[in-house]
């Protein structure tokens, strides 16, 4: 049997971990997914009481609420689902589970970066669709708005003659951002014993402060800027910078994932 990864063993372990995660976190995911509807109804009722007519915040407010709640869920779930990892008793028992460190890490990764955000998207989009079906003041659904986001951004940038993003590029950027955010707070859950979310946010603030101090000393070299200046097409310049940014984001996300894996592999209780 392969000690690093075995499909049969991984499948059994993943199902078991998924059941535990569902039992402990389904209510959190459900309430967070419904919070956008709750907030919309709350402001609608307030407007009805004071103005005598039904109205609530518009599409921009719903989009902001949707994104805010998505990141709130991504931030709190890792600590809530795997915060026991740093506890001496529960964490010690976890290391004895018959699954390899890679299988445990992949389970954490799938649950926190894919399953939970996907569950939120399905519930939130479904509820928003029903809301817009019932309430004529609702406007466009979030699905329609987000699917046309790339086109709207490109229409704004038409005056400069540069096409910013395609739908695929926008999706990739958001996906990398969500995954990196989830892994970051998963790392916080795997390292900090108490106040995991707060300490992770503090660590991010300190990291940004250090990077802001080091940024003036980071120089990609004169050759890079000369290469950019030789490009006559603004679209080509932007596409080059965009590619560099995407590659950097993917590398950082992969690095965070490797770091989390080695934390699971080397932990001692």
Phi, psi and omega per residue, in radians:
X1 nan 2.389 3.127
X2 -1.274 2.118 -3.108
X3 -1.322 -0.340 -3.113
X4 -1.464 -0.843 -3.134
X5 -2.690 2.278 3.083
X6 -2.375 2.140 -3.036
X7 -1.022 -0.772 -3.109
X8 -1.119 -0.812 -3.139
X9 -1.150 -0.714 3.124
X10 -1.106 -0.725 3.133
X11 -1.072 -0.777 3.138
X12 -1.135 -0.752 -3.131
X13 -1.177 -0.707 -3.118
X14 -1.107 -0.743 3.117
X15 -1.071 -0.749 3.127
X16 -1.111 -0.797 -3.140
X17 -1.173 -0.633 3.124
X18 -1.110 -0.687 3.098
X19 -1.099 -0.782 3.125
X20 -1.112 -0.732 -3.132
X21 -1.151 -0.712 3.124
X22 -1.106 -0.780 -3.123
X23 -1.099 -0.585 -3.056
X24 -1.623 -0.298 -2.983
X25 -2.287 -0.014 -3.058
X26 -1.077 -0.660 -3.105
X27 -1.185 -0.686 3.102
X28 -1.067 -0.813 3.141
X29 -1.111 -0.750 -3.109
X30 -1.139 -0.834 -3.108
X31 -1.145 -0.691 3.102
X32 -1.129 -0.703 -3.139
X33 -1.167 -0.529 -3.121
X34 -1.602 -0.109 -3.065
X35 -1.131 -0.531 3.080
X36 -1.097 -0.752 3.089
X37 -1.143 -0.732 3.139
X38 -1.066 -0.776 3.130
X39 -1.130 -0.721 3.125
X40 -1.079 -0.790 3.131
X41 -1.146 -0.663 -3.126
X42 -1.084 -0.873 -3.137
X43 -1.180 -0.554 3.071
X44 -1.136 -0.726 3.123
X45 -1.168 -0.718 3.097
X46 -1.042 -0.762 3.131
X47 -1.150 -0.647 3.131
X48 -1.162 -0.692 -3.116
X49 -1.213 -0.661 -3.033
X50 -1.667 -0.430 -3.075
X51 -2.000 -0.266 3.110
X52 1.462 0.082 3.113
X53 -2.378 2.683 -3.103
X54 -1.489 2.200 3.042
X55 -2.876 2.644 3.124
X56 -2.484 -3.066 -3.118
X57 -1.184 2.724 -2.982
X58 -1.534 -2.760 -3.039
X59 -1.116 -0.706 -3.133
X60 -1.083 -0.771 3.117
X61 -1.095 -0.687 3.123
X62 -1.175 -0.671 3.103
X63 -1.142 -0.767 3.129
X64 -1.097 -0.775 3.123
X65 -1.086 -0.732 -3.136
X66 -1.054 -0.859 -3.122
X67 -1.186 -0.698 -3.137
X68 -1.075 -0.803 -3.135
X69 -1.181 -0.587 3.096
X70 -1.067 -0.804 -3.127
X71 -1.287 -0.543 3.038
X72 -1.053 -0.772 3.137
X73 -1.141 -0.751 3.134
X74 -1.087 -0.582 -3.113
X75 -1.303 -0.721 -3.003
X76 -1.520 -0.481 -3.040
X77 -1.124 -0.777 -3.130
X78 -0.964 -0.772 3.135
X79 -1.227 -0.621 -3.127
X80 -1.262 -0.607 -3.089
X81 -1.514 -0.647 -3.037
X82 -2.223 0.361 3.100
X83 -1.136 -0.399 3.139
X84 -1.165 -0.215 -3.041
X85 -0.996 -0.613 -3.088
X86 -1.580 -0.060 3.093
X87 -1.346 2.438 -3.033
X88 -1.093 -0.801 -3.076
X89 -1.338 -0.968 -3.096
X90 -1.153 -0.714 3.123
X91 -1.158 -0.656 3.084
X92 -1.118 -0.706 3.083
X93 -1.139 -0.635 -3.130
X94 -1.091 -0.649 -3.137
X95 -1.186 -0.339 -3.121
X96 -1.549 -0.128 3.130
X97 -1.100 2.308 -3.087
X98 -1.247 1.243 3.051
X99 -2.614 2.579 -3.107
X100 -1.302 2.784 3.071
X101 -0.967 -0.655 3.125
X102 -1.123 -0.729 3.140
X103 -1.165 -0.666 3.096
X104 -1.174 -0.734 3.135
X105 -1.141 -0.783 3.128
X106 -1.065 -0.639 3.090
X107 -1.108 -0.824 3.081
X108 -1.026 -0.783 -3.089
X109 -1.105 -0.821 -3.134
X110 -1.095 -0.736 -3.080
X111 -1.219 -0.754 -3.028
X112 -1.495 -0.521 -3.069
X113 -1.754 -0.353 -3.080
X114 -2.120 -0.973 -3.008
X115 -1.122 -0.898 -3.099
X116 -1.130 -0.862 3.074
X117 -1.039 -0.654 3.134
X118 -1.142 -0.726 3.103
X119 -1.084 -0.738 3.107
X120 -1.076 -0.801 -3.118
X121 -1.073 -0.763 -3.119
X122 -1.096 -0.830 -3.110
X123 -1.179 -0.840 -3.082
X124 -1.124 -0.748 3.125
X125 -1.155 -0.695 3.138
X126 -1.129 -0.793 3.141
X127 -1.132 -0.729 3.135
X128 -1.138 -0.683 3.098
X129 -1.086 -0.746 3.096
X130 -1.145 -0.673 3.129
X131 -1.076 -0.808 -3.128
X132 -1.210 -0.414 3.098
X133 -1.280 -0.580 -3.074
X134 -1.591 -0.699 -3.039
X135 -1.767 1.984 3.137
X136 -1.193 -0.316 3.130
X137 -1.425 -0.110 -3.019
X138 -1.196 -0.683 -3.094
X139 1.509 -2.660 -3.139
X140 -1.196 2.661 3.080
X141 -1.315 2.825 3.103
X142 -1.119 -0.640 -3.136
X143 -1.061 -0.828 -3.130
X144 -1.142 -0.690 -3.119
X145 -1.168 -0.821 -3.093
X146 -1.210 -0.652 3.134
X147 -1.133 -0.453 3.110
X148 -1.760 0.206 -3.082
X149 -1.113 -0.757 -3.121
X150 -1.074 -0.737 3.139
X151 -1.119 -0.710 3.137
X152 -1.135 -0.718 3.124
X153 -1.119 -0.725 -3.121
X154 -1.195 -0.573 3.098
X155 -1.140 -0.641 3.121
X156 -1.162 -0.609 -3.065
X157 -1.568 0.102 -3.070
X158 -1.115 -0.536 -3.107
X159 -1.098 -0.569 -3.139
X160 -1.465 -0.118 3.119
X161 1.335 0.312 -3.111
X162 -2.094 2.246 3.053
X163 -1.571 2.062 -2.964
X164 -1.356 -1.046 -3.017
X165 -2.428 2.590 2.890
X166 -1.650 2.945 3.111
X167 -1.048 -0.693 3.137
X168 -1.134 -0.718 3.130
X169 -1.175 -0.690 3.122
X170 -1.145 -0.721 3.103
X171 -1.092 -0.754 3.138
X172 -1.077 -0.774 -3.140
X173 -1.078 -0.781 3.127
X174 -1.148 -0.723 -3.127
X175 -1.095 -0.797 3.126
X176 -1.099 -0.704 3.138
X177 -1.121 -0.768 3.141
X178 -1.127 -0.794 -3.111
X179 -1.133 -0.753 3.134
X180 -1.130 -0.672 3.106
X181 -1.125 -0.781 3.141
X182 -1.115 -0.748 3.137
X183 -1.153 -0.648 3.121
X184 -1.038 -0.805 -3.131
X185 -1.363 -0.376 2.976
X186 -1.175 -0.709 3.065
X187 -1.050 -0.730 3.090
X188 -1.067 -0.682 3.117
X189 -1.184 -0.530 -3.100
X190 -1.467 -0.314 -3.075
X191 -1.873 -0.880 -3.028
X192 -1.407 2.411 -3.112
X193 -1.467 -0.609 -3.125
X194 -2.359 2.765 3.118
X195 0.845 0.856 -3.003
X196 -1.050 -0.818 -3.100
X197 -1.176 -0.808 -3.129
X198 -1.085 -0.736 3.138
X199 -1.214 -0.591 3.091
X200 -1.153 -0.755 3.098
X201 -1.091 -0.734 3.107
X202 -1.088 -0.723 3.106
X203 -1.094 -0.680 3.103
X204 -1.138 -0.707 3.121
X205 -1.101 -0.789 3.130
X206 -1.107 -0.689 3.117
X207 -1.098 -0.765 3.136
X208 -1.126 -0.649 3.114
X209 -1.129 -0.760 3.126
X210 -1.118 -0.758 -3.134
X211 -1.131 -0.637 3.117
X212 -1.147 -0.549 3.105
X213 -1.315 -0.556 -3.093
X214 -1.505 -0.348 -3.056
X215 -0.955 -0.746 3.139
X216 -1.070 -0.390 -3.095
X217 -1.632 -0.087 3.134
X218 -1.568 2.038 -3.083
X219 -2.256 1.982 -3.128
X220 -1.207 -0.144 3.122
X221 1.867 2.588 -3.111
X222 -1.131 -0.512 -3.129
X223 -1.081 -0.613 -3.137
X224 -1.150 -0.798 -3.117
X225 -1.227 -0.595 3.063
X226 -1.133 -0.692 3.107
X227 -1.080 -0.724 3.108
X228 -1.167 -0.720 -3.089
X229 -1.168 -0.411 3.124
X230 -1.343 -0.203 3.113
X231 -1.401 2.103 -3.134
X232 -1.446 -0.410 -3.063
X233 -1.595 2.025 3.108
X234 -1.028 -0.568 3.124
X235 -1.100 -0.717 3.138
X236 -1.147 -0.695 3.112
X237 -1.075 -0.831 -3.117
X238 -1.132 -0.735 3.130
X239 -1.090 -0.647 3.106
X240 -1.137 -0.819 3.123
X241 -1.113 -0.647 3.127
X242 -1.151 -0.728 3.116
X243 -1.096 -0.760 3.108
X244 -1.068 -0.734 -3.132
X245 -1.141 -0.735 3.124
X246 -1.127 -0.779 3.139
X247 -1.080 -0.750 3.116
X248 -1.075 -0.754 3.128
X249 -1.109 -0.732 3.125
X250 -1.150 -0.713 3.129
X251 -1.137 -0.719 3.110
X252 -1.122 -0.752 3.126
X253 -1.096 -0.762 3.106
X254 -1.100 -0.700 3.105
X255 -1.090 -0.726 3.090
X256 -1.102 -0.690 3.116
X257 -1.112 -0.763 3.110
X258 -1.100 -0.708 3.107
X259 -1.059 -0.801 3.135
X260 -1.111 -0.691 3.120
X261 -1.062 -0.814 -3.134
X262 -1.184 -0.487 3.041
X263 -1.139 -0.774 3.099
X264 -1.134 -0.652 -3.064
X265 -1.280 -0.634 -2.984
X266 -1.810 0.037 -3.064
X267 -1.082 2.483 3.087
X268 -2.247 2.338 3.101
X269 -2.006 nan nan
